[in-house]
């Protein structure tokens, strides 16, 4: 049974940091590009960052470049998203994705 379980979301003030984690099971994690998406209320789901399976090549949305860092640990079947200098507009549900699999999402709220 494939599972992607996100954690680490919460409420943070503007300028703060959060670290999201996604633990995968039920498939060969090391063979998949891993992606974080987010969806804000009333908006379409958008790609935030991804990391390749082979050489850890990363890709970021322009809106998060320089603030967010994606990383993976194939030994722990985990992909993480370090989010720094958070802005109100980063508020969204963040989802972990691999192939055709999706996690349930974790809420990130940036508010003073």
C-alpha positions as CSV (number, residue, x, y, z in Angstrom):
1,X,0.0,0.0,0.0
2,X,1.5,3.3,-1.1
3,X,1.6,6.1,1.5
4,X,2.9,9.6,1.5
5,X,2.6,11.2,4.9
6,X,3.4,14.8,5.3
7,X,4.1,16.6,8.6
8,X,5.6,19.8,9.9
9,X,2.9,22.3,9.0
10,X,1.5,24.9,11.4
11,X,1.1,28.5,12.1
12,X,4.1,30.8,11.8
13,X,4.6,34.6,11.7
14,X,5.9,36.3,8.6
15,X,9.7,35.9,8.4
16,X,9.6,32.6,10.3
17,X,10.6,29.1,9.2
18,X,9.0,25.7,9.0
19,X,10.3,22.4,7.9
20,X,8.0,20.0,6.1
21,X,8.7,16.3,5.9
22,X,7.1,13.5,3.8
23,X,7.7,9.9,4.6
24,X,7.0,7.5,1.8
25,X,6.2,3.8,1.8
26,X,4.9,1.1,-0.5
27,X,7.1,2.0,-3.5
28,X,10.7,2.3,-4.4
29,X,11.3,5.8,-3.2
30,X,14.8,6.2,-4.7
31,X,13.5,5.8,-8.2
32,X,11.0,8.6,-8.1
33,X,11.3,12.3,-8.6
34,X,9.7,13.9,-5.5
35,X,7.7,17.0,-5.6
36,X,6.1,19.5,-3.2
37,X,3.0,21.2,-4.4
38,X,0.8,23.7,-2.6
39,X,-2.8,24.9,-3.0
40,X,-4.1,28.1,-1.5
41,X,-7.8,28.7,-1.0
42,X,-9.5,29.6,-4.3
43,X,-6.3,28.9,-6.3
44,X,-5.0,26.0,-8.4
45,X,-2.5,23.6,-7.1
46,X,1.0,24.8,-8.0
47,X,4.5,23.2,-8.0
48,X,6.7,24.5,-5.3
49,X,9.9,22.4,-5.7
50,X,11.0,19.1,-6.9
51,X,14.1,16.9,-6.7
52,X,15.2,14.2,-9.1
53,X,15.7,10.6,-8.4
54,X,19.2,10.1,-9.8
55,X,21.4,13.2,-9.1
56,X,19.3,15.2,-6.6
57,X,18.8,17.9,-9.3
58,X,16.4,20.5,-7.9
59,X,13.8,22.9,-9.4
60,X,11.9,25.7,-7.6
61,X,9.0,28.0,-8.4
62,X,10.2,31.5,-8.8
63,X,8.2,32.6,-5.9
64,X,10.2,30.5,-3.4
65,X,13.7,30.5,-4.9
66,X,16.3,31.5,-2.3
67,X,13.8,30.9,0.5
68,X,12.9,27.2,0.3
69,X,15.2,24.2,0.0
70,X,14.1,20.7,-1.0
71,X,16.1,17.6,0.0
72,X,15.7,13.9,0.2
73,X,17.1,11.0,2.2
74,X,16.7,7.8,0.2
75,X,17.8,5.7,3.2
76,X,14.8,7.1,5.2
77,X,12.4,7.4,2.3
78,X,11.9,11.0,3.2
79,X,11.7,14.2,1.3
80,X,11.9,17.5,3.2
81,X,11.1,21.1,2.4
82,X,12.9,23.8,4.5
83,X,10.9,27.0,4.3
84,X,12.6,30.2,5.5
85,X,11.6,33.9,5.3
86,X,7.9,32.8,5.1
87,X,5.4,35.2,3.7
88,X,1.7,35.5,4.1
89,X,1.3,34.4,0.5
90,X,3.0,31.1,1.3
91,X,-0.2,30.1,3.2
92,X,-1.5,27.0,1.6
93,X,-2.0,23.2,2.0
94,X,1.3,21.6,1.0
95,X,1.3,18.2,-0.7
96,X,3.9,15.6,-1.3
97,X,3.8,13.9,-4.7
98,X,5.5,11.0,-6.5
99,X,4.5,9.6,-9.8
100,X,0.7,9.1,-9.5
101,X,0.8,9.2,-5.7
102,X,-0.3,12.1,-3.4
103,X,-0.1,12.7,0.3
104,X,-3.0,14.1,2.3
105,X,-1.4,17.5,2.7
106,X,-0.3,19.6,5.6
107,X,-1.6,23.1,6.3
108,X,0.9,26.0,6.5
109,X,-0.5,29.3,7.7
110,X,1.7,32.4,7.8
111,X,0.0,35.2,9.7
112,X,0.8,37.8,12.3
